[in-house]
Amino acid sequence: MIFGRPGSGKSTFTIKLAEKLRLPVHHLDKHFFVTNWAMRNYEEFLDIQYHLVSQQCWIIDGNSLQSLHIRYSEARVFCSLK
């Protein structure tokens, strides 16, 4: 779970970390926005996050503080990939 100020390098760090650890990576902006940077329906955005964190292993980067509890409650230090 990676979050921080806009423009602080979250996505760059996330990509490098995911490559090193060989973990799937998800950028919240890609799920929050749809075509032409229009905001997705918020309930749908929350459902997407619940689906992402239900996976065994993941790295998610983004600043959505209103939904931080979703990611925080499922964050793990270690996971095992098959």
Biopython code that builds the backbone (N, CA, C, O; Angstrom):
import numpy as np
from Bio.PDB.StructureBuilder import StructureBuilder

atoms = [
    (1, "MET", "N", (0.853, -1.151, 0.000)),
    (1, "MET", "CA", (0.000, 0.000, 0.000)),
    (1, "MET", "C", (0.906, 1.222, 0.000)),
    (1, "MET", "O", (1.664, 1.449, 0.943)),
    (2, "ILE", "N", (0.817, 2.004, -1.066)),
    (2, "ILE", "CA", (1.676, 3.175, -1.228)),
    (2, "ILE", "C", (0.774, 4.400, -1.350)),
    (2, "ILE", "O", (-0.090, 4.456, -2.225)),
    (3, "PHE", "N", (0.977, 5.378, -0.471)),
    (3, "PHE", "CA", (0.257, 6.633, -0.638)),
    (3, "PHE", "C", (1.154, 7.780, -0.217)),
    (3, "PHE", "O", (2.083, 7.609, 0.572)),
    (4, "GLY", "N", (0.861, 8.942, -0.754)),
    (4, "GLY", "CA", (1.671, 10.119, -0.477)),
    (4, "GLY", "C", (1.169, 11.296, -1.285)),
    (4, "GLY", "O", (0.141, 11.209, -1.957)),
    (5, "ARG", "N", (1.881, 12.369, -1.218)),
    (5, "ARG", "CA", (1.478, 13.605, -1.895)),
    (5, "ARG", "C", (1.497, 13.435, -3.410)),
    (5, "ARG", "O", (2.287, 12.657, -3.944)),
    (6, "PRO", "N", (0.622, 14.167, -4.101)),
    (6, "PRO", "CA", (0.653, 14.126, -5.571)),
    (6, "PRO", "C", (2.026, 14.545, -6.101)),
    (6, "PRO", "O", (2.624, 15.506, -5.617)),
    (7, "GLY", "N", (2.509, 13.815, -7.092)),
    (7, "GLY", "CA", (3.796, 14.137, -7.699)),
    (7, "GLY", "C", (5.009, 13.725, -6.890)),
    (7, "GLY", "O", (6.130, 14.115, -7.217)),
    (8, "SER", "N", (4.804, 12.937, -5.830)),
    (8, "SER", "CA", (5.924, 12.562, -4.958)),
    (8, "SER", "C", (6.687, 11.334, -5.441)),
    (8, "SER", "O", (7.698, 10.967, -4.842)),
    (9, "GLY", "N", (6.223, 10.689, -6.518)),
    (9, "GLY", "CA", (6.925, 9.521, -7.044)),
    (9, "GLY", "C", (6.306, 8.200, -6.661)),
    (9, "GLY", "O", (6.948, 7.158, -6.789)),
    (10, "LYS", "N", (5.070, 8.219, -6.192)),
    (10, "LYS", "CA", (4.402, 6.980, -5.785)),
    (10, "LYS", "C", (4.381, 5.942, -6.901)),
    (10, "LYS", "O", (4.755, 4.787, -6.696)),
    (11, "SER", "N", (3.944, 6.361, -8.071)),
    (11, "SER", "CA", (3.814, 5.402, -9.176)),
    (11, "SER", "C", (5.158, 4.850, -9.605)),
    (11, "SER", "O", (5.278, 3.653, -9.867)),
    (12, "THR", "N", (6.166, 5.696, -9.683)),
    (12, "THR", "CA", (7.512, 5.243, -10.051)),
    (12, "THR", "C", (8.035, 4.242, -9.033)),
    (12, "THR", "O", (8.552, 3.188, -9.403)),
    (13, "PHE", "N", (7.904, 4.567, -7.751)),
    (13, "PHE", "CA", (8.346, 3.666, -6.691)),
    (13, "PHE", "C", (7.568, 2.353, -6.741)),
    (13, "PHE", "O", (8.146, 1.274, -6.612)),
    (14, "THR", "N", (6.251, 2.453, -6.928)),
    (14, "THR", "CA", (5.400, 1.266, -6.964)),
    (14, "THR", "C", (5.800, 0.323, -8.083)),
    (14, "THR", "O", (5.876, -0.888, -7.877)),
    (15, "ILE", "N", (6.054, 0.863, -9.257)),
    (15, "ILE", "CA", (6.446, 0.035, -10.400)),
    (15, "ILE", "C", (7.762, -0.678, -10.122)),
    (15, "ILE", "O", (7.886, -1.872, -10.396)),
    (16, "LYS", "N", (8.737, 0.030, -9.586)),
    (16, "LYS", "CA", (10.034, -0.593, -9.290)),
    (16, "LYS", "C", (9.901, -1.648, -8.198)),
    (16, "LYS", "O", (10.510, -2.714, -8.289)),
    (17, "LEU", "N", (9.112, -1.361, -7.171)),
    (17, "LEU", "CA", (8.905, -2.327, -6.092)),
    (17, "LEU", "C", (8.194, -3.575, -6.607)),
    (17, "LEU", "O", (8.566, -4.696, -6.257)),
    (18, "ALA", "N", (7.182, -3.381, -7.430)),
    (18, "ALA", "CA", (6.441, -4.513, -7.986)),
    (18, "ALA", "C", (7.330, -5.387, -8.860)),
    (18, "ALA", "O", (7.219, -6.612, -8.833)),
    (19, "GLU", "N", (8.211, -4.760, -9.635)),
    (19, "GLU", "CA", (9.145, -5.531, -10.463)),
    (19, "GLU", "C", (10.092, -6.339, -9.587)),
    (19, "GLU", "O", (10.347, -7.513, -9.854)),
    (20, "LYS", "N", (10.606, -5.712, -8.552)),
    (20, "LYS", "CA", (11.565, -6.390, -7.674)),
    (20, "LYS", "C", (10.910, -7.554, -6.918)),
    (20, "LYS", "O", (11.490, -8.634, -6.804)),
    (21, "LEU", "N", (9.694, -7.320, -6.405)),
    (21, "LEU", "CA", (9.016, -8.346, -5.611)),
    (21, "LEU", "C", (8.139, -9.269, -6.451)),
    (21, "LEU", "O", (7.621, -10.268, -5.953)),
    (22, "ARG", "N", (7.977, -8.928, -7.726)),
    (22, "ARG", "CA", (7.137, -9.696, -8.636)),
    (22, "ARG", "C", (5.702, -9.801, -8.106)),
    (22, "ARG", "O", (5.123, -10.884, -8.030)),
    (23, "LEU", "N", (5.156, -8.650, -7.746)),
    (23, "LEU", "CA", (3.789, -8.583, -7.248)),
    (23, "LEU", "C", (2.923, -7.786, -8.220)),
    (23, "LEU", "O", (3.422, -6.905, -8.921)),
    (24, "PRO", "N", (1.636, -8.093, -8.261)),
    (24, "PRO", "CA", (0.740, -7.301, -9.105)),
    (24, "PRO", "C", (0.582, -5.892, -8.537)),
    (24, "PRO", "O", (0.542, -5.696, -7.322)),
    (25, "VAL", "N", (0.492, -4.924, -9.434)),
    (25, "VAL", "CA", (0.381, -3.531, -9.010)),
    (25, "VAL", "C", (-0.903, -2.926, -9.574)),
    (25, "VAL", "O", (-1.306, -3.214, -10.701)),
    (26, "HIS", "N", (-1.530, -2.083, -8.762)),
    (26, "HIS", "CA", (-2.758, -1.401, -9.157)),
    (26, "HIS", "C", (-2.615, 0.078, -8.787)),
    (26, "HIS", "O", (-2.258, 0.415, -7.659)),
    (27, "HIS", "N", (-2.898, 0.946, -9.749)),
    (27, "HIS", "CA", (-2.855, 2.389, -9.520)),
    (27, "HIS", "C", (-4.292, 2.874, -9.379)),
    (27, "HIS", "O", (-5.083, 2.743, -10.313)),
    (28, "LEU", "N", (-4.639, 3.430, -8.222)),
    (28, "LEU", "CA", (-6.024, 3.831, -7.979)),
    (28, "LEU", "C", (-6.546, 4.824, -9.003)),
    (28, "LEU", "O", (-7.727, 4.792, -9.346)),
    (29, "ASP", "N", (-5.682, 5.710, -9.497)),
    (29, "ASP", "CA", (-6.141, 6.675, -10.499)),
    (29, "ASP", "C", (-6.725, 5.983, -11.722)),
    (29, "ASP", "O", (-7.675, 6.481, -12.327)),
    (30, "LYS", "N", (-6.159, 4.833, -12.087)),
    (30, "LYS", "CA", (-6.663, 4.112, -13.259)),
    (30, "LYS", "C", (-8.049, 3.534, -13.011)),
    (30, "LYS", "O", (-8.773, 3.235, -13.961)),
    (31, "HIS", "N", (-8.425, 3.375, -11.751)),
    (31, "HIS", "CA", (-9.743, 2.856, -11.409)),
    (31, "HIS", "C", (-10.713, 3.971, -11.036)),
    (31, "HIS", "O", (-11.924, 3.812, -11.186)),
    (32, "PHE", "N", (-10.197, 5.086, -10.556)),
    (32, "PHE", "CA", (-11.041, 6.207, -10.136)),
    (32, "PHE", "C", (-11.563, 6.996, -11.326)),
    (32, "PHE", "O", (-12.692, 7.487, -11.310)),
    (33, "PHE", "N", (-10.735, 7.115, -12.355)),
    (33, "PHE", "CA", (-11.113, 7.880, -13.532)),
    (33, "PHE", "C", (-11.481, 6.956, -14.688)),
    (33, "PHE", "O", (-10.945, 5.855, -14.821)),
    (34, "VAL", "N", (-12.394, 7.423, -15.508)),
    (34, "VAL", "CA", (-12.740, 6.728, -16.740)),
    (34, "VAL", "C", (-12.312, 7.628, -17.893)),
    (34, "VAL", "O", (-11.454, 8.490, -17.700)),
    (35, "THR", "N", (-12.865, 7.463, -19.054)),
    (35, "THR", "CA", (-12.479, 8.214, -20.254)),
    (35, "THR", "C", (-12.430, 9.722, -20.007)),
    (35, "THR", "O", (-13.314, 10.291, -19.367)),
    (36, "ASN", "N", (-11.387, 10.347, -20.523)),
    (36, "ASN", "CA", (-11.191, 11.803, -20.432)),
    (36, "ASN", "C", (-11.155, 12.323, -18.993)),
    (36, "ASN", "O", (-11.623, 13.429, -18.719)),
    (37, "TRP", "N", (-10.611, 11.541, -18.094)),
    (37, "TRP", "CA", (-10.429, 11.922, -16.696)),
    (37, "TRP", "C", (-11.740, 12.216, -15.970)),
    (37, "TRP", "O", (-11.753, 12.958, -14.988)),
    (38, "ALA", "N", (-12.828, 11.644, -16.445)),
    (38, "ALA", "CA", (-14.102, 11.767, -15.737)),
    (38, "ALA", "C", (-14.085, 10.803, -14.553)),
    (38, "ALA", "O", (-13.549, 9.700, -14.656)),
    (39, "MET", "N", (-14.667, 11.217, -13.435)),
    (39, "MET", "CA", (-14.679, 10.370, -12.243)),
    (39, "MET", "C", (-15.689, 9.235, -12.406)),
    (39, "MET", "O", (-16.803, 9.427, -12.893)),
    (40, "ARG", "N", (-15.263, 8.059, -11.984)),
    (40, "ARG", "CA", (-16.123, 6.879, -11.986)),
    (40, "ARG", "C", (-17.141, 7.037, -10.851)),
    (40, "ARG", "O", (-16.895, 7.777, -9.898)),
    (41, "ASN", "N", (-18.265, 6.355, -10.949)),
    (41, "ASN", "CA", (-19.224, 6.294, -9.856)),
    (41, "ASN", "C", (-18.483, 5.823, -8.600)),
    (41, "ASN", "O", (-17.762, 4.826, -8.644)),
    (42, "TYR", "N", (-18.656, 6.530, -7.491)),
    (42, "TYR", "CA", (-17.845, 6.256, -6.305)),
    (42, "TYR", "C", (-18.115, 4.868, -5.724)),
    (42, "TYR", "O", (-17.184, 4.201, -5.271)),
    (43, "GLU", "N", (-19.367, 4.424, -5.729)),
    (43, "GLU", "CA", (-19.675, 3.086, -5.221)),
    (43, "GLU", "C", (-18.973, 2.013, -6.058)),
    (43, "GLU", "O", (-18.497, 1.011, -5.524)),
    (44, "GLU", "N", (-18.916, 2.228, -7.342)),
    (44, "GLU", "CA", (-18.209, 1.305, -8.228)),
    (44, "GLU", "C", (-16.712, 1.315, -7.907)),
    (44, "GLU", "O", (-16.074, 0.262, -7.897)),
    (45, "PHE", "N", (-16.152, 2.491, -7.646)),
    (45, "PHE", "CA", (-14.747, 2.624, -7.270)),
    (45, "PHE", "C", (-14.465, 1.842, -5.981)),
    (45, "PHE", "O", (-13.440, 1.169, -5.871)),
    (46, "LEU", "N", (-15.373, 1.934, -5.017)),
    (46, "LEU", "CA", (-15.202, 1.179, -3.769)),
    (46, "LEU", "C", (-15.270, -0.323, -4.026)),
    (46, "LEU", "O", (-14.473, -1.083, -3.476)),
    (47, "ASP", "N", (-16.205, -0.750, -4.851)),
    (47, "ASP", "CA", (-16.316, -2.176, -5.187)),
    (47, "ASP", "C", (-15.043, -2.692, -5.842)),
    (47, "ASP", "O", (-14.601, -3.804, -5.553)),
    (48, "ILE", "N", (-14.458, -1.897, -6.715)),
    (48, "ILE", "CA", (-13.200, -2.286, -7.360)),
    (48, "ILE", "C", (-12.109, -2.479, -6.317)),
    (48, "ILE", "O", (-11.344, -3.441, -6.385)),
    (49, "GLN", "N", (-12.035, -1.570, -5.357)),
    (49, "GLN", "CA", (-11.008, -1.702, -4.322)),
    (49, "GLN", "C", (-11.220, -2.949, -3.473)),
    (49, "GLN", "O", (-10.262, -3.651, -3.148)),
    (50, "TYR", "N", (-12.470, -3.228, -3.114)),
    (50, "TYR", "CA", (-12.737, -4.455, -2.348)),
    (50, "TYR", "C", (-12.292, -5.684, -3.140)),
    (50, "TYR", "O", (-11.753, -6.632, -2.569)),
    (51, "HIS", "N", (-12.515, -5.667, -4.431)),
    (51, "HIS", "CA", (-12.065, -6.787, -5.266)),
    (51, "HIS", "C", (-10.536, -6.875, -5.284)),
    (51, "HIS", "O", (-9.977, -7.964, -5.151)),
    (52, "LEU", "N", (-9.865, -5.743, -5.446)),
    (52, "LEU", "CA", (-8.397, -5.750, -5.504)),
    (52, "LEU", "C", (-7.790, -6.292, -4.216)),
    (52, "LEU", "O", (-6.870, -7.109, -4.266)),
    (53, "VAL", "N", (-8.288, -5.851, -3.069)),
    (53, "VAL", "CA", (-7.684, -6.279, -1.801)),
    (53, "VAL", "C", (-8.083, -7.694, -1.412)),
    (53, "VAL", "O", (-7.509, -8.263, -0.483)),
    (54, "SER", "N", (-9.058, -8.273, -2.109)),
    (54, "SER", "CA", (-9.422, -9.661, -1.816)),
    (54, "SER", "C", (-8.413, -10.633, -2.418)),
    (54, "SER", "O", (-8.412, -11.817, -2.081)),
    (55, "GLN", "N", (-7.555, -10.138, -3.307)),
    (55, "GLN", "CA", (-6.511, -10.968, -3.900)),
    (55, "GLN", "C", (-5.441, -11.257, -2.849)),
    (55, "GLN", "O", (-5.280, -10.498, -1.893)),
    (56, "GLN", "N", (-4.725, -12.340, -3.029)),
    (56, "GLN", "CA", (-3.734, -12.744, -2.036)),
    (56, "GLN", "C", (-2.585, -11.742, -1.913)),
    (56, "GLN", "O", (-2.145, -11.433, -0.806)),
    (57, "CYS", "N", (-2.104, -11.240, -3.035)),
    (57, "CYS", "CA", (-0.952, -10.337, -3.031)),
    (57, "CYS", "C", (-1.235, -9.147, -3.935)),
    (57, "CYS", "O", (-1.843, -9.290, -4.995)),
    (58, "TRP", "N", (-0.792, -7.984, -3.510)),
    (58, "TRP", "CA", (-1.001, -6.785, -4.314)),
    (58, "TRP", "C", (-0.177, -5.625, -3.767)),
    (58, "TRP", "O", (0.226, -5.599, -2.604)),
    (59, "ILE", "N", (0.050, -4.677, -4.655)),
    (59, "ILE", "CA", (0.569, -3.363, -4.272)),
    (59, "ILE", "C", (-0.398, -2.370, -4.901)),
    (59, "ILE", "O", (-0.651, -2.418, -6.105)),
    (60, "ILE", "N", (-0.931, -1.478, -4.094)),
    (60, "ILE", "CA", (-1.860, -0.465, -4.589)),
    (60, "ILE", "C", (-1.279, 0.900, -4.260)),
    (60, "ILE", "O", (-0.904, 1.170, -3.119)),
    (61, "ASP", "N", (-1.208, 1.761, -5.276)),
    (61, "ASP", "CA", (-0.756, 3.123, -5.004)),
    (61, "ASP", "C", (-1.900, 4.090, -5.264)),
    (61, "ASP", "O", (-2.667, 3.934, -6.215)),
    (62, "GLY", "N", (-1.995, 5.080, -4.408)),
    (62, "GLY", "CA", (-3.031, 6.088, -4.573)),
    (62, "GLY", "C", (-3.314, 6.819, -3.283)),
    (62, "GLY", "O", (-2.930, 6.384, -2.197)),
    (63, "ASN", "N", (-3.991, 7.934, -3.424)),
    (63, "ASN", "CA", (-4.232, 8.813, -2.279)),
    (63, "ASN", "C", (-5.655, 8.810, -1.762)),
    (63, "ASN", "O", (-5.975, 9.635, -0.907)),
    (64, "SER", "N", (-6.495, 7.964, -2.212)),
    (64, "SER", "CA", (-7.895, 8.014, -1.801)),
    (64, "SER", "C", (-8.019, 7.759, -0.303)),
    (64, "SER", "O", (-8.147, 6.618, 0.144)),
    (65, "LEU", "N", (-7.976, 8.853, 0.464)),
    (65, "LEU", "CA", (-8.015, 8.721, 1.920)),
    (65, "LEU", "C", (-9.386, 8.303, 2.422)),
    (65, "LEU", "O", (-9.486, 7.659, 3.467)),
    (66, "GLN", "N", (-10.440, 8.653, 1.705)),
    (66, "GLN", "CA", (-11.787, 8.269, 2.133)),
    (66, "GLN", "C", (-11.978, 6.763, 2.103)),
    (66, "GLN", "O", (-12.825, 6.234, 2.823)),
    (67, "SER", "N", (-11.211, 6.070, 1.288)),
    (67, "SER", "CA", (-11.334, 4.615, 1.208)),
    (67, "SER", "C", (-10.070, 3.905, 1.707)),
    (67, "SER", "O", (-9.873, 2.720, 1.440)),
    (68, "LEU", "N", (-9.240, 4.614, 2.413)),
    (68, "LEU", "CA", (-7.993, 4.033, 2.936)),
    (68, "LEU", "C", (-8.275, 2.815, 3.808)),
    (68, "LEU", "O", (-7.501, 1.858, 3.802)),
    (69, "HIS", "N", (-9.368, 2.841, 4.553)),
    (69, "HIS", "CA", (-9.697, 1.724, 5.439)),
    (69, "HIS", "C", (-9.829, 0.405, 4.676)),
    (69, "HIS", "O", (-9.527, -0.656, 5.223)),
    (70, "ILE", "N", (-10.269, 0.459, 3.437)),
    (70, "ILE", "CA", (-10.415, -0.762, 2.639)),
    (70, "ILE", "C", (-9.049, -1.409, 2.426)),
    (70, "ILE", "O", (-8.872, -2.607, 2.646)),
    (71, "ARG", "N", (-8.100, -0.605, 1.999)),
    (71, "ARG", "CA", (-6.758, -1.122, 1.720)),
    (71, "ARG", "C", (-6.000, -1.437, 3.004)),
    (71, "ARG", "O", (-5.330, -2.466, 3.098)),
    (72, "TYR", "N", (-6.103, -0.566, 3.978)),
    (72, "TYR", "CA", (-5.367, -0.733, 5.235)),
    (72, "TYR", "C", (-5.783, -2.017, 5.957)),
    (72, "TYR", "O", (-4.940, -2.725, 6.506)),
    (73, "SER", "N", (-7.081, -2.311, 5.954)),
    (73, "SER", "CA", (-7.564, -3.485, 6.690)),
    (73, "SER", "C", (-7.071, -4.795, 6.078)),
    (73, "SER", "O", (-7.048, -5.819, 6.760)),
    (74, "GLU", "N", (-6.682, -4.778, 4.820)),
    (74, "GLU", "CA", (-6.241, -6.006, 4.147)),
    (74, "GLU", "C", (-4.747, -6.013, 3.808)),
    (74, "GLU", "O", (-4.247, -6.986, 3.242)),
    (75, "ALA", "N", (-4.043, -4.954, 4.142)),
    (75, "ALA", "CA", (-2.611, -4.870, 3.816)),
    (75, "ALA", "C", (-1.822, -5.892, 4.628)),
    (75, "ALA", "O", (-2.083, -6.098, 5.813)),
    (76, "ARG", "N", (-0.865, -6.518, 3.979)),
    (76, "ARG", "CA", (0.001, -7.509, 4.608)),
    (76, "ARG", "C", (1.450, -7.158, 4.299)),
    (76, "ARG", "O", (1.757, -6.603, 3.245)),
    (77, "VAL", "N", (2.318, -7.485, 5.216)),
    (77, "VAL", "CA", (3.743, -7.261, 4.981)),
    (77, "VAL", "C", (4.269, -8.324, 4.022)),
    (77, "VAL", "O", (5.061, -8.018, 3.131)),
    (78, "PHE", "N", (3.842, -9.541, 4.195)),
    (78, "PHE", "CA", (4.315, -10.626, 3.341)),
    (78, "PHE", "C", (3.123, -11.363, 2.754)),
    (78, "PHE", "O", (2.056, -11.425, 3.363)),
    (79, "CYS", "N", (3.310, -11.906, 1.598)),
    (79, "CYS", "CA", (2.314, -12.770, 0.998)),
    (79, "CYS", "C", (3.087, -13.849, 0.245)),
    (79, "CYS", "O", (4.276, -13.697, -0.038)),
    (80, "SER", "N", (2.414, -14.909, -0.065)),
    (80, "SER", "CA", (3.101, -15.982, -0.793)),
    (80, "SER", "C", (2.444, -16.145, -2.151)),
    (80, "SER", "O", (1.231, -16.327, -2.252)),
    (81, "LEU", "N", (3.254, -16.078, -3.184)),
    (81, "LEU", "CA", (2.773, -16.279, -4.535)),
    (81, "LEU", "C", (2.915, -17.749, -4.897)),
    (81, "LEU", "O", (3.869, -18.411, -4.489)),
    (82, "LYS", "N", (1.976, -18.241, -5.651)),
    (82, "LYS", "CA", (2.042, -19.647, -6.062)),
    (82, "LYS", "C", (2.850, -19.789, -7.309)),
    (82, "LYS", "O", (3.020, -20.899, -7.812)),
]
sb = StructureBuilder()
sb.init_structure("model")
sb.init_model(0)
sb.init_chain("A")
sb.init_seg("    ")
for serial, (resi, resn, name, xyz) in enumerate(atoms, 1):
    if name == "N":
        sb.init_residue(resn, " ", resi, " ")
    sb.init_atom(name, np.array(xyz, "f"), 0.0, 1.0, " ", f" {name:<3s}", serial, name[0])
structure = sb.get_structure()
